[in-house]
Amino acid sequence: MSENETCPKPKEHKAHMCQLKHEGRIEEMDRHSANPKFVCNRCGAKADGEDYLCNPRPL
């Protein structure tokens, strides 16, 4: 994540899709994006719930 893409919820960042991807936790990413309803305005990741994204918006 670049300096311009700071997370507004840093305490929850360990569970965000961008962090899961960074850590190579692909299976966990797959579980949280099986039926995506939200997309991150920062990185473009899609997730079932907005809690897994830094800057979510509905799809």
ZIPE-V513255 format. One line per field, one symbol per residue. phi: phi as a letter, one per 40 degrees, with the letter a starting at -180 (. if undefined). psi: psi as a letter, one per 30 degrees, with the letter a starting at -180 (. if undefined). A space follows every 10 residues. Layout:
phi: ???
psi: ???
This chain:
phi: .cdcbcccbc ccdcbcdccd cdcgccccdc ccbcbcbbbc ccbgcbacbc ccbcbcacc
psi: klefhkkfif ffffgleeee eefgieeeee eggeikflkk fefgkklekf fgkeillk.
